Amino acid sequence: MTRNIIVIGGGGHAKVLISILKKMRTYQIVGYTDLHNNGRVLGILHLGEDGILKEMRMKDSRLSAAIGIGNTSLSRKRMSLMKYLEDLDVLLPSVISPDSVVNEDTRFGRATVVFDGAVVNSGARIGDCCIINTNSTVEHDCVISDNVHIAPGASLSGGVGIGENTLIGTGSTIIQNVRICGDCVIGAGAVVARDIGVPGTYVGVPAVKMDRT
């Protein structure tokens, strides 16, 4: 039996999420919420702003939601939305594309999304509200904390650890067994070969911290 699900957000990230949900055939997409009415998004109706969720949850005790906000500047917003949805007792399933490769002995937290072409290998542990974006790789035994965005084409070698609220940029590479603390941004194409223990933005090959001068 399919469950009703609402997509939070109506931009490009939400559009891809809607496509994945359609392919899964597990959920009936009721609509999307957004501050702006973007019209139909891949045929899915705009329901209104997030405030409508309380009313909809009262009508459907098994209502689910998927957070379709991928803008990296709004990563904290994702977590605040998750808390709001938790308070409403809305279900927050992980959404895993059938066109990704997810091997055995992997775990995913609530509201985490795995996009097309991503590879998540055995032993990986991924927290709540994460994005494993298109064609990214999370190798064996990686541990990814809450609210981490692994951007398209990024590659995490085996045994990597990523702290919360961190962005691993497009096409970047994290060498095996490296640890990256929370609240970091790893720039596009960067190569992280050593542990990072200080929050900040890191760019280059090998990656170094940007000076704020």
C-alpha positions as CSV (number, residue, x, y, z in Angstrom):
1,M,0.0,0.0,0.0
2,T,1.3,3.4,-1.0
3,R,1.6,6.2,1.6
4,N,1.0,9.9,1.0
5,I,4.1,12.1,1.0
6,I,4.6,15.8,0.7
7,V,7.8,17.3,-0.8
8,I,9.1,20.4,1.1
9,G,10.4,22.8,-1.5
10,G,9.6,23.6,-5.1
11,G,13.0,24.3,-6.7
12,G,15.5,22.3,-8.7
13,H,16.4,19.9,-5.9
14,A,12.8,19.2,-5.2
15,K,12.2,18.5,-8.9
16,V,14.8,15.8,-8.8
17,L,13.4,14.4,-5.6
18,I,10.0,14.2,-7.1
19,S,11.4,12.2,-10.0
20,I,13.0,9.8,-7.6
21,L,9.8,9.4,-5.6
22,K,7.9,8.6,-8.8
23,K,10.3,5.9,-9.7
24,M,10.2,4.3,-6.3
25,R,6.4,3.8,-6.6
26,T,6.2,3.5,-2.8
27,Y,4.5,6.9,-2.2
28,Q,1.7,8.9,-3.5
29,I,3.0,12.5,-3.9
30,V,0.2,14.7,-2.6
31,G,1.9,18.0,-3.6
32,Y,4.8,20.3,-2.6
33,T,5.0,23.2,-0.2
34,D,7.0,26.4,-0.9
35,L,7.0,30.1,-0.1
36,H,6.4,30.6,-3.8
37,N,3.9,29.0,-6.1
38,N,6.1,27.6,-8.9
39,G,3.1,26.1,-10.6
40,R,3.1,22.4,-11.3
41,V,6.5,20.8,-10.8
42,L,6.6,17.7,-12.9
43,G,2.9,17.5,-12.6
44,I,2.9,18.0,-8.8
45,L,0.7,20.7,-7.4
46,H,1.7,23.5,-5.0
47,L,-0.2,23.1,-1.7
48,G,0.8,26.4,-0.1
49,E,3.4,27.3,2.5
50,D,4.7,24.9,5.2
51,G,2.0,26.0,7.7
52,I,-0.5,23.8,5.8
53,L,1.4,20.7,7.0
54,K,-0.2,20.8,10.5
55,E,-3.7,20.6,9.0
56,M,-2.7,17.8,6.6
57,R,-1.1,15.8,9.4
58,M,-4.3,16.0,11.4
59,K,-6.2,14.4,8.4
60,D,-3.6,11.7,7.8
61,S,-1.8,10.0,10.7
62,R,0.6,8.3,8.4
63,L,1.6,11.4,6.4
64,S,5.2,11.4,5.3
65,A,7.4,14.3,4.1
66,A,10.6,14.6,2.1
67,I,12.8,17.7,2.4
68,G,13.6,19.0,-1.1
69,I,15.8,21.9,-0.3
70,G,19.3,21.5,-1.7
71,N,20.6,25.1,-1.7
72,T,23.9,24.9,0.3
73,S,23.2,28.3,1.9
74,L,20.0,26.9,3.4
75,S,21.5,23.8,5.1
76,R,20.5,25.0,8.6
77,K,17.0,25.5,7.2
78,R,16.9,21.8,6.4
79,M,17.5,20.9,10.0
80,S,15.0,23.4,11.3
81,L,12.4,22.0,8.9
82,M,13.2,18.5,10.1
83,K,12.6,19.6,13.7
84,Y,9.3,21.2,12.7
85,L,8.1,18.1,11.0
86,E,9.2,15.9,13.9
87,D,7.1,18.1,16.2
88,L,4.1,17.5,13.9
89,D,4.8,13.8,14.1
90,V,5.2,13.6,10.3
91,L,7.1,10.5,9.1
92,L,10.5,11.3,7.6
93,P,11.6,8.3,5.6
94,S,15.0,8.0,3.8
95,V,14.5,8.3,0.0
96,I,16.9,6.1,-1.9
97,S,16.8,6.2,-5.7
98,P,16.3,2.8,-7.4
99,D,19.0,4.0,-9.8
100,S,21.6,4.3,-7.1
101,V,23.8,1.4,-5.9
102,V,23.4,0.7,-2.2
103,N,25.1,-2.4,-0.9
104,E,24.4,-4.5,2.1
105,D,25.1,-3.5,5.7
106,T,24.4,0.2,5.2
107,R,22.3,2.5,7.4
108,F,20.5,5.7,6.6
109,G,18.9,8.3,9.0
110,R,15.6,10.0,8.6
111,A,15.0,12.5,5.8
112,T,18.2,11.4,4.0
113,V,18.1,11.3,0.2
114,V,20.3,9.2,-2.1
115,F,20.2,10.4,-5.7
116,D,20.6,8.7,-9.1
117,G,24.0,7.2,-9.8
118,A,25.3,7.5,-6.2
119,V,27.2,4.5,-4.8
120,V,27.0,3.7,-1.0
121,N,29.1,0.7,-0.1
122,S,29.0,-1.8,2.7
123,G,29.5,-0.6,6.3
124,A,28.6,3.0,5.5
125,R,26.6,4.8,8.2
126,I,24.8,8.0,7.1
127,G,23.0,10.3,9.6
128,D,19.7,12.3,9.4
129,C,18.9,14.9,6.8
130,C,21.8,14.1,4.5
131,I,22.1,14.5,0.7
132,I,24.1,11.9,-1.2
133,N,23.9,13.6,-4.6
134,T,24.1,12.5,-8.1
135,N,27.0,10.2,-9.1
136,S,28.8,10.6,-5.7
137,T,30.6,7.8,-4.0
138,V,30.5,6.9,-0.3
139,E,32.9,4.0,0.1
140,H,32.9,1.2,2.7
141,D,32.8,2.0,6.4
142,C,32.4,5.8,6.0
143,V,30.6,7.5,8.9
144,I,28.6,10.6,7.9
145,S,27.0,12.8,10.6
146,D,23.7,14.6,10.4
147,N,23.0,17.3,7.8
148,V,25.9,16.6,5.5
149,H,25.7,17.3,1.7
150,I,27.9,15.1,-0.5
151,A,27.7,17.1,-3.8
152,P,27.5,15.6,-7.3
153,G,30.6,13.6,-8.3
154,A,32.3,13.8,-4.9
155,S,34.2,10.7,-3.8
156,L,34.8,9.5,-0.2
157,S,37.3,6.7,0.0
158,G,36.9,3.9,2.6
159,G,36.7,4.7,6.3
160,V,36.2,8.5,5.9
161,G,34.4,10.4,8.7
162,I,32.4,13.6,8.1
163,G,31.1,15.9,10.9
164,E,27.7,17.5,10.9
165,N,26.6,20.5,8.8
166,T,29.4,19.9,6.3
167,L,29.4,20.3,2.5
168,I,31.6,18.1,0.4
169,G,31.8,20.0,-2.8
170,T,31.2,18.9,-6.4
171,G,34.0,16.6,-7.7
172,S,36.0,16.7,-4.5
173,T,38.0,13.7,-3.2
174,I,38.5,12.6,0.4
175,I,41.3,10.2,0.9
176,Q,40.8,7.0,2.9
177,N,40.5,7.2,6.7
178,V,40.5,11.0,6.7
179,R,38.4,12.8,9.4
180,I,36.7,16.1,8.7
181,C,35.1,18.0,11.6
182,G,31.7,19.6,11.5
183,D,30.8,22.9,10.0
184,C,33.2,22.7,7.0
185,V,32.9,23.4,3.3
186,I,35.2,21.4,1.0
187,G,35.5,23.3,-2.2
188,A,34.7,21.9,-5.6
189,G,37.5,19.7,-6.9
190,A,39.5,19.8,-3.7
191,V,41.5,16.8,-2.5
192,V,41.5,16.3,1.3
193,A,44.5,14.1,2.2
194,R,44.8,14.9,5.9
195,D,42.4,15.2,8.9
196,I,40.6,18.5,9.2
197,G,39.9,19.5,12.8
198,V,39.0,23.2,12.5
199,P,35.7,24.4,10.9
200,G,36.1,26.5,7.8
201,T,36.3,26.4,4.0
202,Y,39.0,24.3,2.4
203,V,40.1,24.5,-1.2
204,G,42.8,23.2,-3.5
205,V,45.0,20.2,-4.1
206,P,45.8,19.3,-1.4
207,A,43.0,21.2,0.4
208,V,44.0,24.1,2.6
209,K,42.0,26.5,4.7
210,M,41.0,29.7,3.1
211,D,42.1,32.9,5.0
212,R,39.4,35.3,5.9
213,T,41.3,38.5,5.3
